[in-house]
Amino acid sequence: MPYAATISDVARTAGVSVGTVSRVINGYTNITPENLEKVQSAIAALGYRKGHGTGPLVRRRSGSLIRTGNIGVLYTEMGPGWANHPLIAAYAQGIEEACLARGYHALSEILLDPLTLPRCLRERKVDGLLVKATRKYPDVLRSLPPDFPVVGLSFTDPTSGVAKVAADNRGAGLIVTEYLWKKGHRQIAFFSTDALHPMFIARFQGYEEFMIIQDAFDPGRALIGGRPVVKNSPETTPPDVEKELDALLSCPPSERPTAIVTANDWIAKGLYAALARRGLRVPEDISVVGFDNSEPLCDLMSPPLTSYAIPFTTAARAATLALIDRIEKPGQHHEPGIQLVNGTLVERQSVRDLPPDPALPPPLHL
């Protein structure tokens, strides 16, 4: 049987990356005229024909790998309604930045059937897989060969057995609470509408740890709802926190919280409405801080919401680069650990300063 030229042969002959060759043969237009001409000339000279291999990565007799120049991006626990959500756009930006820097192309897919391998794997179109999840690693992926490159994004499931990159949500919770403490707040509450959401749990743990260290934690101010929110489409109505707020305000006025940390900006939107119905003002009566820094939501709230910017784009870029490293270094051992990425607090007008109490010591730092 005559030798069949591979995509790697074309890339080597043309003097370009495998990713560039892949984009040419798949009809993409984001290629310079010079590289397009080089690849087309190499394809003609070698007689290269596009075909399918026998697995996600196909080994030639020499032992080298035929690569597609593509990575798969699998979004789990969501339906098509999420496709145009700003959160997905933030992830996509980081993925694209990394792919452009390293000469790869991303093929995105939503896992609609949790019992079926994603199409990009079944059709052997990708060299590795980036898995965006929130709660757990999909069971269907546990059957992949152990040497197939997989990196997780935004989840911390320790049973997954794959490397992961995620925002440091626990650290974010601690930073937000310390920020309020430095503003003079001592009676700080925490609101969450989903007791099982891993990101919300981690943010609460940061809040709880800081308040415990300051000897100021009150379980009665930690209102964690038990309504898991796993939906095919983003919510269009802010959550109803009427009951939680009533419980929080049932104590004597002197014991009421002066600030509330909400598990995300969307919950803060619902809290704003509930406070307004009771004639309470932000921040004059109660200060509020959220997470995610969802724009323009935070800017459009009145007053604009102070929020911790979770680094979705940065995490996605780091995860993609980690995946490409695993693809390009198949013989190298990679630990299935987790890389945490820090964000930043964006101050707006939803928090007021309280007069310092000279009888109280300064905050204890971790």
C-alpha positions in Angstrom: 0.0 0.0 0.0 1.5 3.4 -1.0 2.3 5.8 1.8 -0.5 8.4 2.4 0.6 11.9 3.3 -0.7 13.2 6.6 -1.7 16.6 7.9 1.6 16.7 9.8 3.5 16.1 6.5 1.6 19.0 4.9 2.4 21.3 7.8 6.1 20.4 7.8 6.4 20.9 4.0 4.5 24.2 4.1 6.4 25.4 7.2 3.3 26.2 9.1 1.5 24.7 12.1 -0.8 21.7 12.0 -3.6 24.0 13.1 -3.1 26.3 10.1 -3.3 23.3 7.8 -6.5 22.1 9.6 -8.1 25.4 9.0 -7.3 25.4 5.3 -8.6 21.9 4.7 -11.8 22.6 6.7 -12.5 25.8 4.8 -11.9 28.5 7.4 -11.0 32.0 6.2 -8.9 33.4 9.0 -5.6 32.5 7.2 -3.1 34.9 5.6 -2.9 34.6 1.8 0.8 33.6 2.1 0.0 30.7 4.4 -2.9 29.7 2.3 -0.7 29.5 -0.8 2.0 27.5 1.1 -0.5 24.9 2.4 -2.3 24.5 -1.0 1.1 24.0 -2.7 2.1 21.4 -0.1 -1.2 19.6 -0.4 -0.8 19.4 -4.2 2.9 18.3 -4.0 2.2 15.6 -1.5 -1.1 14.4 -2.9 -2.7 14.8 0.5 -6.3 13.6 0.8 -8.5 14.4 3.8 -9.7 11.3 5.6 -10.8 9.8 8.9 -8.7 8.0 11.3 -9.6 5.1 13.6 -9.6 7.0 16.9 -9.4 10.4 18.4 -5.6 10.2 17.8 -4.3 7.7 15.2 -0.9 6.2 15.5 1.2 5.6 12.4 3.6 2.8 12.1 6.4 5.1 13.1 4.6 5.7 16.4 4.0 9.4 15.8 0.5 11.0 16.0 -1.7 12.3 13.3 -3.4 15.4 14.6 -6.4 17.3 13.4 -5.4 20.7 14.8 -8.8 20.9 16.6 -9.7 20.8 20.2 -13.2 19.9 21.4 -15.0 22.2 23.8 -17.9 20.4 25.6 -20.4 22.4 27.6 -22.4 20.3 30.0 -25.4 20.9 32.3 -26.9 23.4 29.9 -29.1 23.5 26.9 -29.0 25.5 23.6 -30.6 28.5 25.3 -27.2 29.2 26.9 -25.5 29.6 23.6 -25.7 33.4 23.4 -25.3 34.0 27.2 -22.5 36.5 28.2 -21.0 33.8 30.4 -20.5 31.5 27.4 -19.1 34.4 25.5 -16.5 35.1 28.3 -15.4 31.4 28.2 -15.3 31.4 24.4 -13.1 34.5 24.3 -10.4 32.9 26.5 -10.6 29.6 24.5 -10.2 31.5 21.2 -7.3 33.6 22.5 -5.4 30.4 23.4 -6.2 28.7 20.2 -5.1 31.6 18.1 -1.8 31.8 20.0 -1.0 28.1 19.5 -2.5 27.5 16.1 -5.5 25.4 17.0 -9.2 25.6 16.3 -12.0 25.0 18.8 -15.1 22.9 17.9 -17.8 23.7 20.5 -20.6 21.3 21.4 -23.3 21.1 24.1 -23.7 17.7 25.7 -27.5 17.1 25.3 -27.4 13.4 25.9 -25.4 12.5 29.0 -25.2 8.9 28.0 -23.7 9.5 24.5 -20.1 10.6 23.7 -20.1 14.0 22.0 -20.1 14.1 18.3 -16.6 15.6 18.0 -15.2 12.4 19.7 -17.4 9.9 17.9 -16.3 11.4 14.5 -12.7 11.7 15.6 -12.4 15.4 14.8 -10.4 16.6 17.8 -7.0 15.9 19.5 -8.2 16.7 23.0 -11.2 17.8 25.0 -12.0 20.8 27.2 -14.9 20.1 29.5 -16.9 23.0 30.9 -18.9 21.7 33.9 -20.3 23.0 37.1 -21.3 20.2 39.4 -19.6 17.0 38.2 -17.5 15.4 35.4 -19.8 13.6 32.9 -19.8 9.9 33.5 -19.8 9.1 29.8 -16.3 10.6 29.5 -14.9 8.2 32.1 -14.6 5.6 29.3 -12.1 7.6 27.3 -8.6 6.2 27.0 -6.4 7.4 29.9 -3.9 8.9 27.6 -6.5 11.0 25.7 -5.9 14.7 26.6 -8.8 16.1 28.7 -8.8 19.3 30.9 -11.8 20.4 33.0 -13.0 24.0 33.2 -14.7 25.6 36.1 -15.5 22.5 38.2 -13.6 21.0 41.1 -15.0 17.4 41.1 -12.1 15.4 42.7 -13.4 12.1 41.3 -12.9 13.2 37.7 -9.3 12.1 37.4 -8.5 15.0 35.0 -6.6 18.2 35.4 -8.8 21.2 36.0 -8.7 25.0 35.9 -11.3 27.0 37.9 -11.8 30.3 39.5 -11.0 30.5 43.2 -14.5 30.9 44.5 -13.7 30.3 48.1 -11.0 32.9 48.0 -13.5 35.3 46.3 -15.9 34.8 49.2 -13.2 35.6 51.7 -12.1 38.7 49.8 -15.6 40.1 49.5 -16.3 39.6 53.2 -13.0 41.2 54.3 -13.8 44.1 52.0 -17.1 44.7 53.9 -15.4 44.3 57.2 -12.8 46.9 56.3 -15.8 49.2 55.4 -16.9 48.9 59.0 -19.5 46.2 58.7 -19.6 43.5 61.4 -23.1 42.1 61.0 -22.8 40.5 57.5 -25.2 38.0 56.1 -25.0 35.6 53.1 -27.7 34.8 50.6 -27.8 31.8 48.3 -30.8 30.2 46.5 -29.1 26.9 45.6 -27.7 24.8 48.4 -26.1 22.4 46.0 -24.3 24.7 43.6 -20.5 24.1 44.0 -19.6 27.7 43.2 -22.1 29.1 45.7 -20.9 26.6 48.3 -17.3 27.7 47.8 -18.2 31.4 48.0 -20.1 30.7 51.2 -17.1 28.8 52.7 -14.9 31.8 52.1 -17.4 34.1 53.8 -17.9 31.6 56.7 -14.1 31.2 57.2 -13.5 34.9 57.4 -16.3 35.5 59.8 -15.3 32.6 62.1 -11.8 33.8 62.3 -13.1 37.3 63.3 -15.3 35.5 65.9 -18.3 37.1 64.2 -20.0 34.2 62.4 -23.8 33.9 63.1 -25.5 30.8 61.5 -28.7 32.8 61.5 -27.3 35.2 59.0 -26.3 32.4 56.5 -29.5 31.9 54.5 -28.8 29.0 52.0 -31.9 28.1 50.0 -32.5 24.5 48.9 -33.7 25.1 45.4 -31.2 23.7 42.9 -31.2 25.6 39.7 -30.2 23.4 36.7 -32.0 24.6 33.6 -31.6 24.3 29.9 -32.0 28.0 29.5 -30.9 31.0 31.6 -33.4 32.4 34.1 -35.3 35.4 32.9 -36.8 36.4 36.3 -34.6 37.2 39.3 -35.0 34.7 42.2 -37.6 35.4 44.9 -35.8 36.0 48.2 -38.8 37.3 50.1 -38.8 34.5 52.7 -35.1 34.7 53.3 -35.2 38.4 53.7 -38.2 38.2 56.1 -36.3 35.7 58.2 -33.2 37.9 58.3 -35.2 41.0 59.3 -37.2 39.3 62.0 -34.5 39.9 64.6 -34.4 43.2 66.6 -33.2 46.2 64.6 -29.9 46.4 66.5 -29.1 42.8 65.4 -30.0 43.2 61.7 -27.2 42.9 59.2 -25.8 46.0 57.8 -24.5 44.2 54.7 -25.5 41.1 52.6 -23.3 39.0 50.4 -25.3 37.4 47.6 -24.0 34.2 45.9 -24.2 35.9 42.5 -25.3 39.1 40.9 -28.6 37.6 39.7 -29.6 36.9 43.4 -28.6 40.5 44.2 -31.0 41.7 41.6 -33.8 39.8 43.4 -32.6 41.1 46.7 -32.7 44.7 45.5 -36.4 44.3 44.5 -37.3 42.6 47.9 -35.6 45.4 49.8 -37.3 48.1 47.8 -40.8 46.5 48.6 -40.0 46.9 52.3 -38.8 50.5 51.9 -35.2 49.7 52.6 -32.5 51.4 50.5 -29.2 50.2 49.2 -26.7 51.1 50.5 -28.2 53.6 53.1 -30.0 50.8 55.0 -28.2 47.6 53.8 -25.1 47.3 51.7 -25.0 44.5 49.0 -22.2 42.8 47.2 -22.5 40.1 44.5 -20.3 37.8 42.4 -19.6 37.4 38.7 -19.5 41.2 37.8 -22.2 40.5 35.2 -22.2 43.5 32.9 -24.4 45.4 32.1 -26.5 43.9 34.9 -24.4 45.4 37.7 -24.3 48.9 36.0 -28.0 49.0 35.4 -29.0 48.2 39.0 -29.8 51.3 41.1 -27.4 51.9 42.7 -24.8 50.0 40.6 -23.7 46.8 42.3 -20.3 46.2 43.7 -19.3 42.7 42.6 -16.4 40.3 42.5 -15.3 39.7 38.9 -14.9 36.0 38.4 -12.2 35.5 35.8 -14.1 33.3 33.4 -12.0 34.4 30.4 -8.7 33.9 32.2 -9.7 30.5 33.4 -10.8 29.4 30.0 -7.5 30.6 28.4 -5.4 28.8 31.0 -7.4 25.6 30.6 -7.1 25.7 26.9 -3.3 26.2 27.1 -3.1 23.3 29.5 -5.0 21.1 27.1 -2.8 22.0 24.2 0.3 21.3 26.3 -1.0 17.8 26.9 -1.8 17.3 23.2 1.7 18.4 22.1 3.5 16.5 24.9 1.8 13.1 24.8 4.6 11.2 26.6 4.9 13.7 29.5 3.2 12.9 32.8 0.6 15.4 33.9 -0.9 15.5 37.4 -4.7 15.6 37.6 -4.7 18.5 40.0 -6.5 21.8 39.9 -5.3 25.3 39.0 -7.2 28.1 40.7 -7.4 31.6 39.1 -8.0 34.8 41.0 -10.4 37.6 40.1 -10.8 41.2 41.2 -13.4 43.2 43.2 -15.1 45.9 41.2 -16.4 48.7 43.4 -19.5 50.6 42.5 -22.1 52.3 44.7 -23.9 49.5 46.6 -21.7 49.6 49.8 -21.4 52.4 52.3 -18.7 53.0 54.9 -19.7 52.6 58.5 -18.0 54.6 61.3 -15.2 52.5 62.8 -15.8 51.2 66.3 -12.7 52.1 68.4 -13.6 49.3 70.8 -13.2 46.6 68.1 -9.8 45.3 67.0 -8.7 45.3 63.3 -9.5 42.2 61.2 -7.4 39.2 61.6 -5.8 38.2 58.3 -5.5 34.6 57.1 
